[in-house]
Amino acid sequence: MADDELTDDVLAFESDLERRVKNLALGPKTPSNALVPLYEAIFNAIHAIQDRFGEDWAAKCRIEIELIDFAGDAPSIQIRDNGIGLNTANFRSFRTYDSDFKVGRGGKGVGRLSWLKVFERAEVDSSFAADDRLRRRRFTLNLDNEGPIRGHSLEDEDVATTGTVVTLRNMKSAYATHVPTRLDTILRKLASQFLPYLLAEVKPSITIQNDDESYDLAEFLGSKEIDLGTIALTDADGDSLQLKHTLLERGVVEGKVSHKLYFAANDRVVYEQDIGLALGLTTFIERAGQRYVYAGVLSGKLLDDNVNSERTAFDLDEQRIGTLIRSAMGTVNQILAPQIERVIEQQAELTKSVIKKYPRFSYMVGDPKKFVEDNVPRNYRSAEQIYQQLAVYDYRENRDIERKVENLSKTAEASTDSVIQEGVDGILSRLTNQEFSVLADYTVRRKVVLDLLERRLGYKPDGTIKHHAEAAMHDFIVPMRVTNQDVHVDKHNLWIIDDKLTYYEHWASDRAMRTIVKDSDSAGRPDVVLFGGRTTYHRPGTDQPVVIIEFKKPARDDYNDDENPFTQIYGYIDELRAGKIYDRDGGVIQEITDATPFFCYIVADLTPKLRRWLKMAQINVPLPGGGGFYGYNDDYKAFVQALSYKYVLKDARMRNEAFFKHLSV
């Protein structure tokens, strides 16, 4: 045919049935895939029955399924229904794969392609009404691009009713190898697939049989469920509804645990909502040694009057649906109270453990269980989620206090003294609770740090002390090679040595002197040097003290003369004298003069050699309780303390012991 002779019909895209079926994602190794053609045939049958009987379809539905030769190598399945039949419109849609004919019902137009994917062929025998008479259409569907429909016949039929028989012939071996063969297994899979229909008040009759047994799907499901009763409820907008509560045996529902709420209209389930997470129930419900899932069916005039014509959705906005769900969830929580109570108890225990670790939140939680019931979503099951919820309420509490303070200040002039005092008292009581909780959190953190330090300074099983590098101990108390501009004050543990060190605003750890002192070229590295800031060391009218800390490796006694800590400390003082300390932006932090005092700490195990050096340097006044010595060098204006690691740990514990006992940490 010449190009100028091509017509629009000839130029249309050609379909490739064989390629389309081959590309259908329906792998044979998944056992349930072999039953997908059966599911599709049943859905087609239900749609045909709905088209015939309308709203009464469930009461008049008759679907019969027969399993043929399921013990053999090529099983077949026959599906019979009393629907409207394969009339002209339906047959046209049948011949158009990817048809949108049933899109309103959720159909994808590819169901019969699954027949050809899994079976060798499908035989169709359908009776339908046309022109006041009944007609019978018969044909075979094959996977063949040249002739997919064979043996088609259409003739008048002397039958009493309409309906269709679909026989899926000879399952392909790749699928037959994996298909479930037990009728009980197939029943459960069908019940799971068509659960919404089977939970409705009026259930369709769907029977399945093999050579030995026959079951009604609704009756089978009834034997696997526990009816928990129906409760009348009124939602927030005043509409009356009914909620039927049911427990279904685990085996009825395939896949992951799923507790659901179903919305029904005119005795048909239209919409479903997974409520497992909202309930906090992510596992099966245990009852009398069996495991179940919850299924609730919500119905009422509101839903009947607002379902769309296809019975696939409601003409209600999301907000209204949300109101209905919240109303229903109230009764679901009552019905499943024992299971939800266990979830609440688990959340309460988790909340206790989070508060023990972060006690700053304790002021909000008098009764952990009550807090959980009122403020924690049931699906919060991890410590991180509980912490997040506590943090949210802590933020809201602080925001509320700030607003009350602001409002009190605005209305103070117009209020009486008693009213103002009442407002102040209320705010102060809340602040006191918060401040105590923050202190508790701070104290617990200190307890953890001291426990870690004690383990680091512990003993081996043979009784000898653990040897840790000086750098490791140094880094534990304050990070190395940093300044206060690199690390926030909360990130160091200098309080272990002395609480007053916490308040220094400027410090450097293991930094070369030339990076600290203006115009210095010294490479000396004091372990820690602190200067400037609001400290209790400072007295009005005097220079701000400078602090130097030197760490020595625990249990070490092999010092050489160059490692004498006094030589090091006094050398640093000489380098700092007459110098100016600048920040990284060039601003002067402190000017060190001959009158500037120094507070110096040597933290080390007091070995025999170190004790000799202390004596030579006249730092020999014992500290109360032992564990260290102190003294004053007037030439350097330096107050020096030599502290053992054990003394430092013991002293830190004693300074915090009252808080530890009060908080039972």
Beta strands, then each sheet from edge to edge (+ up, - down):
strand 1: 62-68
strand 2: 76-81
strand 3: 119-130
strand 4: 133-142
strand 5: 149-156
strand 6: 163-171
strand 7: 205-209
strand 8: 214-216
strand 9: 225-234
strand 10: 240-249
strand 11: 260-265
strand 12: 268-274
strand 13: 285-287
strand 14: 290-299
strand 15: 482-483
strand 16: 504-509
strand 17: 528-533
strand 18: 546-551
strand 19: 580-582
strand 20: 588-591
strand 21: 598-603
strand 22: 621-622
strand 23: 628-633
strand 24: 638-643
sheet 1: 5+ 4- 3+ 6- 2+ 1- 7- 8+
sheet 2: 9+ 10- 14+ 11+ 12-
sheet 3: 9+ 10- 14+ 13-
sheet 4: 15+ 16- 17+ 18- 21- 24- 23+ 22-
sheet 5: 19+ 20-
end
